[in-house]
Amino acid sequence: MVSVIDITGLPPERMVFSPSPLAELGAALHVLSEPGHHPGLHGWATATAAGLKPDLADRLHEADFLWRSSRSDLLLPAEPGATLAEELDALDRIDDETFVAAAFEIVCSPTSYALPSPSPLVDAGERVRVRELAAARGPKQAAFVDRMLEDPDGLRVWLRRLLEDCDQAFFADTWHRVRGQLAADARHKGELLRRKGVEEALAATSAALSVVPGEGGVRRIHVDKLAGGETTAVAQGLTFVPTAFGWPHLLVVYAPGWRPVIQYPVAAPELPPPAALELVQRRMDALAHPMRMRMCLSLARGPHTTGELAEWCGITPPEVSRHIAVLKKAGLLTTRRRGRYVLHQLELTAVARLGSDFLESVLR
């Protein structure tokens, strides 16, 4: 399965490599929320989390659905700015309906991300759906969603202040440390694009990116991901954003009406050593079924209920339960109850021990 971006006739100057402070802050917040995704960054995550004031830590937990399971498109600007303040100003100029729809489109509508979807501010059915899905994540997330639906302007002010407080607490120092590396990488990739073409630039960016020609001069970028989608960059152009906090994720913005963005990692830390052969065999047998592999795509990014997995995979809840039982028996899942919801999540430490190829595939 791949994500496809049409670049037919797109001139090189419409493809931009540029670092983004807001995108890097989003990546850093994701690491803080899901350190298991990033074993090479445990030291940074532990030290940063320990230094957070309780009030800031609580507010981050309240809003973390914007960056925990995946990354909201709001945090991946198509036109990166020179400073975080500049990018937050651009975010403030987005209208409320677009802002709220973008905030919920990944975490609450994973199966319809590539389709035009109504904003929950104007569509009653969508409001009911996002509230139900948020409730499964916990009371703080449910309260955050309610606040965004009832007072989007006030919530947007609150969210901007939260990101500014993160900048003051830890991100300004982090950005000062990594921005030179990211700017140098972007310049290098941009130079490859100008001198040798998009094929060479993409090959240097990620092994998961390739240019595939079609009939009649059609050219498409294929992004090798378990999550598939399709968009075009012909009218709006294409932005590549490097990150020092991204591996193993390769993020793609391809929602209708949005300029496509690809955030790619510039480094890949080492993973833990493998487990015993017998345990590896048992776990690989559990993952041999293509539907269980597909379920891992969702379960790697955050906890999901059986009903959510059934909707995502297009199968019945009893079928999901049978696959869940196999994965749990192999020690690849954790399950916890939150009120009337039972949430399942991939055990990333166990998966990491299977090797980097599998971990990178499900988290890419």
N, C-alpha and C positions, 0 to 999 in steps of 0.2 A: 504494500500500500504506500502511496506517495501523496504529497501535497504538490500541486502543479501551479506554476506562475507563468502565464503567457507573456513573453517578452518580444514577440514578433515585431520587427522594425524599430525596437526601442534603441535609441542611440546610447553609446556608453556614458555620455555626460548626464543622462537621466538616471543613471545608477550611482548611488552615493554611498561611500563608506565613511562613517562618522561616529565617534563616541557620543554617548548621551548620558549626562549625570542622572536624569530621572530614570532611565532604563537601568542604569547600574545600581541606583538605590532600590529599585524594584527587585533586581536580582539578589542584592544583599539581604533584603527583607525576606525573600524566599528562603535563603540559606538559614536565616535565624529561625524561620518557622519549620523547616524540614531539613535539619542538619544531616539526617540519614541519606538524603540525596547526594550529599557532597562530602564524602569521607575525607578528602584532602583539605577541607576547610574547617575541620572540627575545632582546631585551636582558635581560629578567628571567631567562630560562632560562640564558643564557650566563653571566651574573654569578653566579647561584646555583650552577650546576654547578661553576664554577671555584672557588668557596669551600668546596665539600664536602671534608671529610677523606677520604682514600683508603678507610679502613675503612667509613665510612658510605656512600660511593659504591658500594663492592662489595656491601654488604648490600642497598642499594636495587636493584641490578641482579639480585640473587638472587630478590627477591620481586616484581619489576615486572610479572609476568603478572597481578597483582591490579589493576593500573591502566593497563597499556600499551595493549592492544588495545581494551579497553573498561574499565568500572569495576565491580568486584565490588559486589554489593548490600550487602556488609558495610560499605562506605565511604559509603553513602547512608542515613543513619539516618532512620527514619520519624518519630521523636520527637526532634528536635534538642535538644541540651542547651546550657547556657550556656557551658560550657568543653569543651576537648578531653578533659580528664581525665574529666569526667562522661560523655561519650559513649563513651570507652574502657571505663569501668566497665560501661556498659550492654552493650557488646560482649562483655565477659568473662562476662556472665550467659547468653549463648546456649550451648546444649548443643553438645557436640563434633560430633555427626552433622549438625546443622543448619549449624553453622559451616563444616565442611569442604565440605558440599554447596554452600553459597553461594559459597565461595571458588572452586570449580571450575565452577559452572553456566554462566557466560558464556564463559570462555576455552576450556573443554573440552567443552561441550555446547551450542553455539550453535543447533543445529537443534531441541533439545528444551527450550529455556529455559522456554517457556510450559506445559510438561507436568510433572506430578509426576515427579521422578526420584529414584532411590535414592541414599543417601549411599555414596561409595566406601569408607567405613569398614566397611560391612556387606555390600556387594554386590561379589563378586569380579569380575564382568564389568565393572562400572564402574571398579574399580581398574585393571584392565588397560587400559581405554580412556584414562583420564586420564594414566596413565604413558606410553603411546604418544604421545599428543598433546604432553605436556610434553617428551618426548625430542626432538621435532622443533624445539623452541624453543631447545635448547642444554643443555649439561651442568649449568649452575648451576640452571636452571629445573627440570630433571629431579631434581636432588638436593633442591631445595626441596620438590617434590611428594612425594618419598619420605619426607622428614622429617615432613611433615604427615600422611601416612598411617600412619607407624609410631609417631610420638610427637606426637599433636595437642596435648596439653596443653603440652608443652615448646615446640612451635613457636609456640603462641599467646602464650606469655610472651615469646618471642624477637620476635614481630611487634609486640607492644605496645611493647617497648623500642625497636624500630626507629622506630615512629611518634613516641614521646616524644623520641628523639634528633633526629628531623627538626624537631620543634617547637623544641627548644633551638638547633639549628644555623641554621635560617632561617625556620621557619613562624611562630613567635611574632611576629616583626617584621612579616612579611607580613600576618598576621591582624589585627594592630593597625592596619595601614594600610587594609585593605579592609572591616573589619567594620562601620564606620559607614555606608559606602555600601550594603552589603548589607542592614543593618537598616533603613535608610531606604527602600530599594526594597521590602522585604517589608512595611513599614508602609503604603506607598502602595498596593501591590496588595491588601492586606487591606482597606484602606478602600474601594477600588473594589468589592471583592466585597460588602462590607456595604451600600454605598450604591446601587450600580448593577447588582449581580448578577454571576453567574459569567461570562456572555458578555463583559461589558466587562472584567472582570479578566483573562480569558484573552487577549483581543485586545491588552491592554497588555503581557502577559507574553511572547508570541511569536506571530508570524504563522503558525506551524505548529500552533497550538492552536485548536480550535473546538468548540462545543457543537452536536451534531446530535440533533434530536428524533426520536422514533420513535412507533410506534403504541402506544396505551394509556398515554400519558404517559411512555414511556421516554425517558431523556435520557442521552446518551453524550458523553464527551470524545473527539474524534479528534485523534491526534498524527500529523502528516504526516511519516512516516519510511519509508525503504525497508524497514526491519525491521518486520514486523507482529506483533501479538500482541493478546491480549484478557484483561481482568481486571475486577474489580468493586471499587468503593470503598464500596459501600452499607453493609457491616457494619463496616468498619474506619476509614473516612475516607480523606482524601487530603492529602498534604503536598507543598508547592511550596518548593524550596530555591534561592535565587538564588546565582550564582557570578560572580566577576570573572575567573575563569580558564577559563570553559567554552566560549566561542564558538569554532567553530561547532557544538559538540555540544549536543544537547537529550536528556538521558538520562531513561529511564523505567524504574522498577522495577515489573514486573508479574508476577513469579514467583508461583506458587500458594502461598497461605498468608502472603504478605507484604503489608503495607499499601502501596498504590501510592505512589510518590514520583516527582516530576518535578523534575529539576534544570535550571534554565534560565539562560542567560547574561544579564548585565545590560549588556553592551557588546559592540560588534563592531568590531575594528580593521580598518584598510584592508588590502587585498591588493596583491600586486605588480601592475605594469602588464601588459597582455596581450602575447602573443608575435606574431610575424609572421603575416599572414593565411593564407599557404600552410600553415604549420605547424598553425595552429588548425584549418583545414579537414581536414587529414589526421587529426588527433586526434579531431575530432568525428565523422568518418566511422567511425573505429574504435569509437566509443562509441555508434553509432546502434543497434546490436543490443541488444535488451532483456536478453538473457542476460549480455552483457558488462557492461552497466550493473549488473546484479544482482551479478556477481562483484566489481565495484568496492566494493560495500558491505563485503565481507569484507577485500579487499586494502587498503582505506584504513586499516583499524584495526590491521593487523599482518601479518607474513609468514605465508603458508599454503602447504601442499603441494598438489600436483595432486589427491591423494586426498581431502584435506579439502574442497577446492573442489567436487569431484564430489559429495560427501555433502551439502554445504551447498546446492548448486544443483539436486540431483536429476537429474544427467546423468552420462554415462560419463566416465572419465578421458581417453580419446582426444578426446572433444568439448571437454573443458576445455583440453586441450593446443592444439587448433586456435584457441580463443578467446584463449588466452595468447599465441600466436604473433602474432595480429593486434595485440594491445595492445602487445607488445614492439616490433613493427615501427614503431609510432607513437611509441615512446619514452615510453610511459606506465607501464611496469613496470620494476622492477629484479629480478634473480634472483641468488641466491647458493646455494652448496652448503654444507651443514653435515653432514659425515659422509655417511650414505646418504640424507639428505633434501635435496631441492631446494626452496627456499622462494622464493615470489614475493610482491612487495609493490608497491602503487601508488606511483608516483613523485610525491609530493605537491607538490614544487616545480613540476613540469610541469603538474600538474592545477590548481594555484592560478592559473597563468597563463591558464587557460581562462576564468576568471571566478568570482566568488563564488557564483553560483547553483548551479553544478555542485558545487563544493567543499563548500558547505554541505549540499547534498542527500545526498552520500555520507557525510559525517561527522556529520550530525545524529543 
